[in-house]
């Protein structure tokens, strides 16, 4: 009677072969930005450069108007005008920084996303 129990114990103790699983990371095609693949890519790049130029002009105007308002309001004792002028100067400087650093920020986050997919 002990023979069938021994056979069951040996069968339970022996390792069973594990099935092959497909890879968990799918193979992705290599994708990269290429302006030559877009019809009118140079025109779009020129339009973007022009938009950045207009944005920088607006940022300069905001800083100049804000500084003038800040100066005039400070000399007239208008605390609300001082606060508005300070905010305008700060907003113009932040806008200029973002416009100037937009390319670097986009390239940084693009690289971050591309490296996340490579793992």
C-alpha positions as CSV (number, residue, x, y, z in Angstrom):
1,X,0.0,0.0,0.0
2,X,2.9,2.3,0.5
3,X,4.0,2.1,-3.1
4,X,1.4,4.3,-4.6
5,X,2.0,7.0,-1.9
6,X,5.7,7.0,-2.7
7,X,5.0,7.4,-6.4
8,X,2.7,10.3,-5.6
9,X,5.3,12.0,-3.4
10,X,8.0,11.6,-6.0
11,X,5.8,13.0,-8.7
12,X,4.9,16.0,-6.6
13,X,8.5,16.7,-5.7
14,X,9.9,16.6,-9.2
15,X,10.0,20.0,-11.0
16,X,7.7,20.4,-13.9
17,X,9.0,22.1,-17.0
18,X,8.0,25.8,-17.2
19,X,6.4,27.0,-20.4
20,X,8.2,29.6,-22.5
21,X,6.6,33.0,-22.1
22,X,6.7,35.7,-24.7
23,X,8.9,38.7,-23.9
24,X,7.2,41.3,-21.8
25,X,8.7,44.3,-23.6
26,X,7.4,44.5,-27.2
27,X,9.9,45.4,-29.9
28,X,9.2,49.0,-30.9
29,X,10.2,50.5,-34.2
30,X,12.8,53.2,-34.0
31,X,11.0,56.5,-34.2
32,X,12.7,59.9,-34.3
33,X,11.7,63.4,-35.4
34,X,12.6,64.2,-39.0
35,X,11.6,67.5,-40.5
36,X,12.3,66.3,-44.0
37,X,9.5,63.8,-43.8
38,X,6.9,66.6,-43.4
39,X,5.8,68.5,-46.4
40,X,6.6,72.2,-45.7
41,X,8.8,71.3,-42.7
42,X,11.1,74.3,-43.3
43,X,8.1,76.6,-43.6
44,X,6.7,75.3,-40.3
45,X,10.1,75.8,-38.6
46,X,10.3,79.3,-40.0
47,X,6.8,80.0,-38.7
48,X,7.8,78.7,-35.3
49,X,10.9,81.0,-35.2
50,X,8.7,84.0,-36.2
51,X,6.3,83.1,-33.4
52,X,9.1,83.0,-30.9
53,X,10.3,86.4,-32.1
54,X,6.8,87.9,-31.6
55,X,6.7,86.3,-28.2
56,X,10.0,87.8,-27.2
57,X,8.8,91.2,-28.4
58,X,5.7,90.8,-26.2
59,X,7.8,89.8,-23.2
60,X,10.1,92.9,-23.7
61,X,7.1,95.1,-24.0
62,X,5.6,93.6,-20.8
63,X,8.8,94.2,-18.9
64,X,9.1,97.8,-20.1
65,X,5.4,98.7,-19.4
66,X,5.6,96.9,-16.0
67,X,8.7,98.7,-15.0
68,X,7.3,102.1,-16.0
69,X,4.1,101.4,-14.1
70,X,6.1,100.2,-11.1
71,X,8.2,103.4,-11.2
72,X,5.3,105.8,-11.6
73,X,3.1,104.0,-9.1
74,X,5.9,103.9,-6.5
75,X,6.5,107.7,-6.8
76,X,2.8,108.5,-6.5
77,X,2.1,106.2,-3.6
78,X,-0.2,103.8,-5.5
79,X,0.5,100.4,-3.9
80,X,-1.9,98.6,-6.3
81,X,0.0,100.0,-9.3
82,X,3.3,98.9,-7.7
83,X,2.0,95.4,-7.3
84,X,0.7,95.3,-10.8
85,X,4.0,96.6,-12.2
86,X,6.0,94.1,-10.2
87,X,3.8,91.2,-11.5
88,X,4.1,92.5,-15.0
89,X,7.9,92.6,-14.8
90,X,8.1,89.1,-13.3
91,X,5.7,87.7,-15.9
92,X,7.7,89.2,-18.8
93,X,10.9,87.8,-17.4
94,X,9.4,84.4,-16.9
95,X,7.9,84.5,-20.4
96,X,11.3,85.4,-21.9
97,X,12.9,82.6,-20.0
98,X,10.4,80.0,-21.1
99,X,10.5,81.2,-24.7
100,X,14.3,81.1,-24.7
101,X,14.5,77.8,-23.0
102,X,11.6,76.1,-24.8
103,X,13.9,74.2,-27.2
104,X,16.1,72.9,-24.3
105,X,13.1,71.9,-22.2
106,X,11.4,70.1,-25.0
107,X,14.7,68.2,-25.9
108,X,15.2,67.3,-22.3
109,X,11.7,65.9,-21.8
110,X,11.9,64.2,-25.3
111,X,15.1,62.4,-24.2
112,X,13.5,61.5,-20.9
113,X,10.6,59.9,-22.6
114,X,12.8,58.2,-25.2
115,X,15.0,56.7,-22.5
116,X,11.9,55.4,-20.6
117,X,10.8,53.4,-23.6
118,X,14.3,51.9,-24.0
119,X,14.3,50.1,-20.7
